Amino acid sequence: MKESSQQFLQITGSSRAAGAPSLSFGVVSPCSTCKNMLFESKDDKPSCPRRFLQHKAEEAKKNGVTEEVVPDYLLVKNNVSVFRHLFGIPPSTEYGNPVYVPEQKIVLVWVATFEDNRGFVDPETGEQKVPDLATLPTRIARRSFPTEYMICRPLPCIPAPSSVRNSAMDSFREWDTVMITRFGHSAKHPGTGAPFEADGYVEKVNPPGGFMIFPPRATRNPPGT
């Protein structure tokens, strides 16, 4: 992996170990309604990876750094669909998910895994402070999850080949259940083959029988704290 890619992975706190890809289940992050406005962790609340990357890019520009610190395609905020792009319809200025990046001709899907969001209880009262995301089986039920505590992956995913064939922008909606196949190697753009920063492949699933549920954690230590 090139030195610039290694530095970027250090910034995001992500890593790519050699070997077979790993499999996780989770949801499409609810970026359009998320209450997490933090670019760094604070008071037991995790940072938003998109706001973190935006902050890093703005800080670099402010300090006169001319080289690319964060790839531009990771800073696209809005849910520009292929339709809106072709017909010149102005994009939303708010965060959307998934995101279509016209320059790269690719769809990015930000996700949160069940294993990262198992919930926790208040250590003093013993009351459930944040529910286990995996215990909320439907999109409607998941809307009750306190998004200011949601831990999302540091990088977005790209749709699996099967999802691309089925119109990726229309296949994913916020809170959908998804399967994430995290890369065990450096990613490449599916069209050009150029180096590409992504967490893995993502595809929508409807698992029969739900998921195995684990007891919630009693304490919480968000990544980076």
N, C-alpha and C positions, 0 to 999 in steps of 0.2 A: 504494500500500500504506500502511496506517495506520502512525503512528509506533511504536506498541507492537509491531507485527509486525516493523518494521525493527530495533528493538532486540533482539527475540528472535532474529532471524536472525544478528545480530552475536554474540550469546551462543553460539549453536550453531556458528558458523563456516560456515554455509551461505549460499548466495546464489541468487537467481533472476534471471537475465538475461532480458530480453525477447527473444522470438523463438520458433523452433520447439523443441519438446521434444527432449531427447537420449535416446538408447537405450543401455542397458548390460545385460550379463548377469552373473549372480552366483548366490548361494545364500541361502536363508532362514537367518538367523543362528541358531546353536545355543545360544540363551540359557540353556536349562535345564541344560546341561552345561559352559558356558563357564568357563574358568579366569581370565578377565580380571576382576579386582576393583578396577581402578583408575578413579578419577574424573578423573585427569589423567595425561598421558603421563610415563613414567619409564623410564630405562635401555633405550631403544630400543623400549619397549613402548607401544602406543597406549592411550588412555583408552577406556573403555566409554561410548558415548553415553548409555545409559540411567542408568548410575551418575553420569555427569556432570550430567545434568539433575536427578536426585534430589538431588545435592549442592548445586546452585544453588538449588533450591527450599528445602532445609533451611537453607542459609545466609541466605536472604532472610527466612525465618520467624524465625530466631535474632536477626537484626538489626532485627526489628520492622517489616519491610516489609509493608504491608497489601495492596498491589496484586498482581495475579497476575503473577509473574515467568515461570513455566513453566506452560502449560496443564495442567490436572489430568489430562486424558486421556492425556498423554504420560508420566505417572507411574504408570500402572496396571502393576503388576508381573506379575500372574498370568495364566495362560491360562484365564480364565473363559469357558467355552463358553456358547452360548445355552441349552443343555440345563441346565447347572449353575445358570445365573441364574434360569431359569423355575422350577426346583424347589428353589431356596434352598440348594443345596449349597455349603458354604464353599469359597472359592477357595484355591489353594495360595499360600503366602507367598513362594515362590521366583519368580524370573523365568521366564516362559514365552513362547513365540512360535509361532504368532500370538497376539494378544490381542484379546478381545472387550470393548469398552467399553459397558456397558449404558446409561449416560446419553446417550451419543452414538449408540447403536445402530449401531456401526461396528466393523469389524475392522481392526486395525493389524498390519502385517507388517514386522519389522525385518530388514534385508538387508545383505549384504556383497557388493560387486562384485568381479569377477575383476581388473579393471584396478587396483583399490586393493590387491589382495593377490597381487602377482606374485612374492612371495618374495624372499629375498636370501641372499648368501653371506657368510661371515665374512671380512672384509677381510684378516685376518692369516693365517688358515690356508687360505683359499680353499675351505673346505668349505661345502656347502649347509646353512645354518642353519635356514631356513624355506622349505618348498617353494612352488612356484607353485600357488595354489589351483586354477587352471584345468587343471592336469595331473592332478588327482584326479577321475576321471570319474564315480564312483558315490558314493552316500550313505555306504556302508560305508567306501570308501577315504578319504573326506573326514574321517572321524572321527579319522584319524591326524594331522590338521593341528593344530599347536600353537595353540590358541585364544587364548592370552595375547598372541599377535602379530597376531590378526585385526583388521583395520580395518573397522568397520561404518559405514554411512551415519549422519550426525548426526541424521536424522529418519526415522521409519518411513514405509512406503508404505501405500497403501490398495489393496485388490484391484481389478483392472480389472473393468469391467462384466460381461465374460464369466465371470470367476471368481465374482462375486457370485451370478450365476444358478445356479452349480453348488455352492452352499454353501461360502463362502470358508473357514470354520473347518476344514472337512474337506478342502479342496483343498490346503492347505499343510502341509508337515512340515519340521522343521528339517533342513538340508542339501539340501533340494530345489533343483534348478536352476530359476532364474526369470529372466524378462526384466523389466527395470525401465525404464519410460518416465518419465523425470524431467520435471517440469513446467517449461515455459518461461514460466510466469506464476504469480501467486498462486493458491493452491488454495482450493477451496470444498467444504464438506461436501456429499456427493452427495445427501443427503436434504433438508437444510434450506437449502442454498445459503449458509450462514454462512461467514465466513473460517475456514480450517482449516489447521493446520500439518502438512504431510506432504511427503515427498520426491518422490513421484510415484505412478504406478500400477504394480502388480506382477502378473504372471501366471506360472503354472507352465508350463515348456516342456521338451521332450525333443529337443534339437537333433541332427539326423543328422550324423554325421561329427565331432562334437566341436567344439572351439574352436581358433582360431589361437593358438599358444603363442609367447611371447616369451622371450628370455633373462632370467633373474632379475637384479634389480638388485644391484650390489655393495655399496651402502650403503643405509642406511635413515634417513629423516627424517620421522617421523610428523607429521601435521598438528598445528599448535599448538606445535611445538618450535622 
